[in-house]
Amino acid sequence: MNLVRFRRRDALREFRDIANLLREAFLMGLTIYADESGTHDEAGLQPGAEVATVGGFLARTEHWERFTEKWIEVLDQYHVPAFHMTEFVNERRGPKKADWPYKGWSRGKRDRFISALIEVARDNTIIGICGSVSVKDYDEVVPSWLKNETQHPYHFSLQNFFDNVLNTLRESLPLLLLPWEHIAFSFEQQEEFEKKAIELFHLIKKRDTHNRMGSIAFVPKGKFRAHEAADLFAYRMRKVITRKLAGKEPFAPGSWDEQLNARKSLVVGYFFRSNLEAIVAEAVRNRRH
């Protein structure tokens, strides 16, 4: 009981930190917390690297406060100090670690835990958005000079993610933002990708004719619970796209992914060989001119 009360105070402090870090958070109105998955192998050959994904959840500032309290309540209930999807699914090596919080859990308990987290993330946000690329197709189709510009499949997925956010606001949620409101983007610090990601953000912001993209911030790892939800979302959407590209049912009936998509409030964009070839052809034409 005391732990829950302490965590709730901690949740409110975390909410204030968000407002301080993203100085315009209250004026911007909406924040999207995002994370990446499958970016550990540029060639897409290692397990889990077949698809690179960047994705996260979008919500109004006041909804993130409610999300944080409910997310912490679930973690407290299951005695999990912090959630990391790769740690949770690591059932082979995890049990060998003394501090693995899921030791001895039954399959039913694992499902109940993830389902509870999914419900908090899904029901306290407006929409989940991601951008992905088939890394193997990227490696084989994209010429070296264009790879030098994007630097890593992560940045290609990030651009797809930014584009999907803008397209969603324009086409599906045109009344979501008031004319003076903007979106704040929040990521955890990632030394390998951060500098190029900020450059890409400002490049895309220049073509944001409706001036929706407000700010981007890279914060210390573990600072905000919303990034834990983004971690879960990016990981699961990478799995969804991997199944889709393999010709399988992307949202398998009864799966965690179907639960994520229960409100039909996900935007899942991805690039594979054919549309990558079209992008390369256009880039070649532009280069010649």
N, C-alpha and C positions, 0 to 999 in steps of 0.2 A: 504493500500500500504506500509506504513512504517513498519507495523507488519510483512508483508511477507519478506521485505528486512532484518529486524532484525532476523527473523527465519532462513533465508538462511545463514546469518553469523553464527548463532547458529548451523546450520547443519554442516558447515565446521569445526567449533570448535569441534563438536561432533566427526567428522571423525578423527580429529587429536588426540582426546582422545582415540579413538579406537586403533590407531597406538601406542600411548604411553603405554596404558594398556597392550595390547598384543604385547610385545616388538618385536616379530618376525613377526608381521602381514604382512609387505611388502615382507619379504622373504618367508613366508609361502604361500602367493598367494591366499589362500581361507580361508574364515571364515564362520562358520555355527552358527547362532544365534538360540537358542532353548529355549523352555519353556515346562511346563507340564500342564496337565488338567485331572481332575477326580481323584485326589490323596487324597481327603479329608476323605475317609472312607476305611480302610483296608479290610473290609468285602464286600464292593461293594453293600451295601444295601440302602444307602442314594441316593436320586435322583441326577443324574449326576456323580455318582461314579461307575456305572456299568462297565466302561472301564477306565483304567489308561493309559494315553498317554504321551509320550515325543516326541516332533517333532520341526522342524525348517527349515529354508531356508538356502541354500548354495549358495555363490556367491564370485566372486573375489573382492578384496579390492576396486578397482575403481568403481565397480558396486554398492557397498554399499554406496558410496558417492552420486551417482545419486539417489539411492533409498531413502536416507534420505531427500534429497531436495524435491523430488516429494511427499513423504509421508507427510511431513510438509505442503506442498502446499494444499493437500486435507484437512488436519485438519484445516488449516487457513480458507479455503473456507467455511467450515461448522461450524467454531467457536468452535471447540472441542480442549481443551488444551492438552489432552493426551488420547490415546485409550486403553481401557481395555474391552475385549470381555464380561466378566461377567457383567460389568456395563452396557454395551450397551444392552444386552438381558434382563436385569432386568426391564421389563416393568410393573411389579407389584409394586415393592418398589421404583424404581428409581424416578417416578414422585413425590413422597412425599418429595424428597430431594431438597432443594432450589438450589443447585449447579449442579443438574443433567443436562448435556449439551444437552440431547435429548428431553427435555420437549416440548410438542406440535408438535413434528415431525409427519408427515403423514407416512403411510406405504411406499408410493412411495419415500419419501425423505430418509427414512431409507435404502431402497434397493439401491438407487443411491449412498449413502454414502459408504456402505459396498462394493458395486461393484467397486467404485473408488479405495478403499484401496486394494481390491483383485487384481485389475489390476496392481497397482504399485508393489505389492509384487511378483505377478506371472511373470510380464514382465521384472523385473529388477534383477531377481535371476536365477540361473541355474536350480535348482531342489528343491523340498520340500521332506523331508524324515521324517518318524516317526516310532516309535515302540510302540506297545500297548499290553495290556493283559486284558482279561476278569477277573475282580477282583473277582467276585463270584466263577468262576472256579478255580482261583488261590487259593482262601481261602479254597476251598473244596478239591482240589487235592494235593496241595503241603504240604508235612508233616512238622511238627513243626520244626524239626532239620534243614530242608532246608530253612524254613522261617527265622530262626535265622541267617542264613548266608546272605540272601538277605535283611532282615530287613523290607522291605516294598515293595508293588507292584510297587512303583515308580522305585526302583532300577532294578527290573526285566524288566520294560519297557525301562529304560535307557540302559541296556545292549543290548536289542533288537534294540534300536535306533543306538547305536555305531556299532553293527554288520551290520545293514542295510547300514550305511554310508560306511563302508569298502567294503561290497559286491557290492554296487553300483559303487564305484570307480574301483573295480577290473573287474566287469562284464559288466557294462553299459557305464562307462566313463573312460576307461583305459588310454586315452590320455589327460585327463583333467589337470593332474598335471605333471609338469616337474620333472625329477628325484630328484632334490634338494628341491622341494617344499613340504610343509606339510599343514595340516588343523588345524586352531585354532578354538576351541569350546568355545562359550561364553554363559553363563547362568546368570540369575539374582540371587542374593544372596538368599539362602534358607537354613536357619539354620538347619532345621530338616533333610535335605537330603544331605547337601553339603559334609560333611566329608566322608561319605560312597561313594558318587558319585565320588570323586577324587580318592579314593582307587580303585574303579571299573575301572575308566578311565586308570589308570596306569597298572592294571592287563590286560586289553584288549590290551593296547599298547604293552605289551610284546609279544603278539602273532600276532602283525601287522607286518608280514614278509616284507612288502614293505615300512615300515617306513613312513606311511602316516599321522598318528595321531601326531600332533605337541604339542599343549598346551591346557590347559583348564583353564578358568577363571570364577569366580563368582563375578559379579559386582553389585554395589548398584542398587536397584530397580528404574526404571525410567530414568536411565542414557542414554540408547541408544534406538532410535526409532525402530531399527531392532527387539528388543525384543517384541515390540507391534505387529509386524507382526507375530512373532513366537507364541505369545499368541493367535492371531486369528487362525493361522494354527492348533495349537495343539487342540484348542477347537473344531474346525470344524471336524478335523480328528477323534476325540473321538466320535463325532456324527455319522460320516460315519461308523466307526467300530461297534458302538452300533446298527445301523440299519442293518448292514451286519449280525451280530450275531443273530438278531431277524428275519432273513429271508426276509428282505426288500431290496429294491433297495438302494445301498449305496450312489450313486451319482444321486440323484433324478433329472429328467429333469427340467431345469429352476432354479435350486437351487443355492445358493451361492457356494456350494461344487462343482457343475458342472463347475461353473466359475473358481474356483481354479484349476480344472483339465483340463481346456480348451486346454492347450498345451500338455496334457498327460505327464507331467513332475513331477509326484508324485510317491514316493515309500512309500507304506502303508503296513507295516508289523504288524502282530498281532498273539498272542497266545490265544488259547481257550482250552477247556477240552482235546481234543484228543492229540494235540501236547504237552500240558503240561504233560499229562500222560506219553508220550514218554520220555520227559526230566527227569521226576522223576524216571522212570525205569532205565535210564542211570546213574543218580546220585546214585541210590541204588547200582547198579553194581560196580561203581567206589569206593563207600564207603566200599564195602565188600573186595575189593582188596587193 
